[in-house]
Amino acid sequence: MKSSEEMRSENWDGELRQHWYIAALSQELGRDRPIGRTIYGKHYALFRDGAGKVQALQDRCLHRGTKLSEGRCVEGGLGCPYHGWVYDSDGCVVDIPSEGPRSPELESSIRSRRWSLPKTEVVEQDGVIWLWAGAGAPDPATPSWRFPHASDPNWPQYFMVTDFANEVTHLVQNFMDVPHTVFVHSKWFRDRALKQVPYDLEVGEGRVKATYHQPNDVIGGVMKWVINPGNLPMVHTDEFIFPNLTRVDYLFGENGFVVNSQCTPVDRWKTRVYTWIAYRGSWLAPWIRPVVRFYTRRVIEQDVEIMENQGSNLQRFGGDSAWKSTAADEIHLAITRMREAGASDRKSVYTPITRKERLFWI
């Protein structure tokens, strides 16, 4: 008899699978070679067709089962690295080299067999490739999320791709967790100050949003001097966007620092996070991108370490997350409730917004 954890591992996330997830950055996929990606344990081969449009097929040749993602692009199609079978953008076999030179007669013979691979819908926008991980036709037809300021040249921006040894719910909680910053990111981001942090919590319409009332708070390290040279008051918000996105904003007048993290489940305990970062500050901001990238990479790597700590220990104790919580964890609890509700009925999370006033200490 299977344990509850084994059954959950086989069916984890339920209807959360019925969504768009980022499969790759646009720059990762050239015109000559495919790439392989795994989302929710399913394997895909991504390639560009003759028009440069991204296509996604099941990453398994029908002939002898090899990975198509390690093949090559052939005349707008995808060629297997083992025996050269070629698939078109619809996943249909269009060439079998061992049957002789390509000719109308051969192509007619091949197509009559109707051999084809499952095809998955993909959309390319804002520098990333989104893949529909659900069954059936995409709903909505295209990804609804657009990265803020993505087309604004006044906001220097970049992506970071990071693998975490943990699952999505724990990661999005971490990305919106202020209290952990004084311990995990001490000296890099924020130091412990033993002060109260009042905030407004809004839950509903597929979002969990916290607005903090700390106008005199600062971003630590070099970012303080780049983003807020005028020492303006801070407007800080953290937002979870169902099912797998977080948005963190630190705004100082017209300047600011915005971080979007989109979490793509690879398997039960591995998640690939596509972090989009944009910032606007002093005239020096565009010129110190390497410094900003180093700083943000270091902060994310600290989160990688603590998430691996948590994830490995949860597995060690059978995946048990029946934790003790206090009022400071209400943001986490709201995210958990929303994702759990969405796993059973993904439309149920779009409820009217409720608002609460809360506080914690850091």
Secondary structure by P-SEA (a helix, b strand, c coil): cccaaaaaaaccccccccbbbbccccccccccbbbbbbcccbbbbbbbccccbbbbccccccccccccccbbbcccbbbbcccbbbbccccccccccccccccaaaaaaaaaaccccbbbbbbbcccbbbbbcccccccccccccccccccccccccbbbbbbbcccaaaaaaaaacccccccccccccccccbbbbbbbbbbcccbbbbbbccccccccccccccccccccccbbbbbbcccbbbbbbbcccccbbbbbbbbbbccccbbbbbbbbbbccccccccaaaaaaaaaaaaaaaaaaaaaaaaaaaaaacccccccccccaaaaaaaaaaaaaaaaccccccccbbbbbccccc
